[in-house]
Amino acid sequence: MTAISEGETVLALDLGGTKLLIGEVDGEGRILSSKRYPSGPLTQRQAVDLIYASLDDYLETTDLIGREPAAMGVGLVGLVEAAAGRWLMIDPGRKEEIPLAGLLEQRYGYPCRIENDVKAVALAEQRFGSCKEVEDFIYINIGTGIAAGIVAGGRLLRGWQNDSGEVGHMTVDYTGNTPCVCGRFGCAEAIASGGGMDRRLRLLGQRYPDSPLLTLAAKGFVPAEQLFAQAEAGDPLAAKIVTDAADAAAELILNLVRVSNPELVVLGGGVADSAWMRRELPKRLKLPVMESVRRGLTFTTLNPASAGLIGAAAVALKG
């Protein structure tokens, strides 16, 4: 891993579905300054234009604290060919090969590296977080969707198409009929992610006509925290959805432990960080399977609001 000189920093960019975060980060993973820019359902070309405009604004309006950024790192949703610096797609409907690292280097003059956003946070866990002394671990992000970064022997697993870690599409419920956007049924993401729980609310709602959640659903997307709150308040529909979510997340973790034999499992993302999951998931993992996980299960120590930005910094520092 790359070390930077005292006083040097890196520029970090975290592009998500609703916002682009840009910040200056030091070699210890401390965010020295940051600024948020709204994004949205963009094409890749539109996202590149947003990155240009936002980074121009950031550099014009924010005083850099370090002497000069030593490098730039970008965390991106979707498929990234990190070694070649190419952003391949957001999803199958938004797919275009863009040499983003080279474009940013040419425009701004800083060495640039790019990475998938979840893999970037796994690198942050390795460099700054719970896994600094761990060679074999799994970082699982349970948020709007579900994905993972799997590190074995100190190296991030990528696969020949750089598409490893899409664990949200591992089937965990063979008896149910919950459809997933991937075309299968019973996937972990369809049951345990924030997006999946919102879709299940609409699928199951007709069975629970008195649930107050139906009024919320009629107004738009229902965040996971509202489902957890309603479950705590005794709503049977919410209880069904979040209990199934905890069960599905536990099955996913147990399957991944069998596949990769990690020393540590780290959970992150907004859904995983909820009080409900922090309480309920460990109860479901008190099984012999987990005895092989020497350091057990832990929740990320990285701030969920800024983990992606720190991940982008870890990408810049990877070297």
Secondary structure by P-SEA (a helix, b strand, c coil): cccccccbbbbbbbbcccbbbbbbbccccccccbbbbbbccccaaaaaaaaaaaaaaaaaccccccccccbbbbbbccccccccccccccccccccccaaaaaaaaacccccccccaaaaaaaaaacccccccccbbbbbbbcccbbbbbbcccbbbbcccccccccccccccccccccccccccccccccccaaaaaaaaaaacccccccaaaaaaaaccccaaaaaaaaaaccaaaaaaaaaaaaaaaaaaaaaaacccccbbbbbccccccccccccccccccccccccccccccccccccccaaaaaaaaaaacc
